[in-house]
């Protein structure tokens, strides 16, 4: 089984993020999206 890890803040999520996820889904058996909280960045959304 091949897995991919895609970390990022995704704030906001963009079409580019979705394109990478779509391509990874076709290349790997499993794609893990790791949403990170970066306190040094002004966020539009919080993790809650």
C-alpha positions as CSV (number, residue, x, y, z in Angstrom):
1,X,0.0,0.0,0.0
2,X,1.3,3.4,-1.0
3,X,0.4,6.4,1.2
4,X,0.8,10.1,0.7
5,X,0.9,12.8,3.4
6,X,-0.2,16.3,2.3
7,X,0.3,18.8,5.2
8,X,-0.7,22.4,5.2
9,X,-2.8,25.1,6.8
10,X,-5.3,25.2,3.8
11,X,-6.6,28.5,5.0
12,X,-8.3,29.1,2.7
13,X,-8.3,25.9,0.7
14,X,-7.8,26.7,-3.0
15,X,-8.4,25.0,-6.4
16,X,-4.7,24.3,-6.4
17,X,-4.9,22.4,-3.2
18,X,-7.9,20.4,-4.6
19,X,-6.0,19.7,-7.8
20,X,-3.0,18.3,-5.9
21,X,-5.4,16.1,-3.8
22,X,-7.1,14.9,-6.9
23,X,-3.8,13.9,-8.6
24,X,-2.5,12.3,-5.4
25,X,-5.7,10.3,-5.1
26,X,-5.0,8.8,-8.5
27,X,-1.4,8.1,-7.7
28,X,-1.6,6.6,-4.2
29,X,-3.8,4.1,-2.4
30,X,-4.4,6.5,0.5
31,X,-3.9,10.2,0.9
32,X,-3.7,11.7,4.4
33,X,-4.6,15.4,4.6
34,X,-2.9,16.9,7.7
35,X,-4.4,20.3,8.5
36,X,-2.0,22.4,10.6
37,X,-2.5,25.4,12.8
38,X,0.2,28.0,12.2
39,X,0.1,30.7,14.8
40,X,2.3,33.0,12.9
41,X,-0.2,33.4,10.1
42,X,-3.4,35.4,10.1
43,X,-6.1,32.8,9.6
44,X,-9.5,33.1,8.0
45,X,-10.7,30.0,10.0
46,X,-9.7,28.3,13.2
47,X,-9.5,24.5,13.7
48,X,-12.7,24.4,15.7
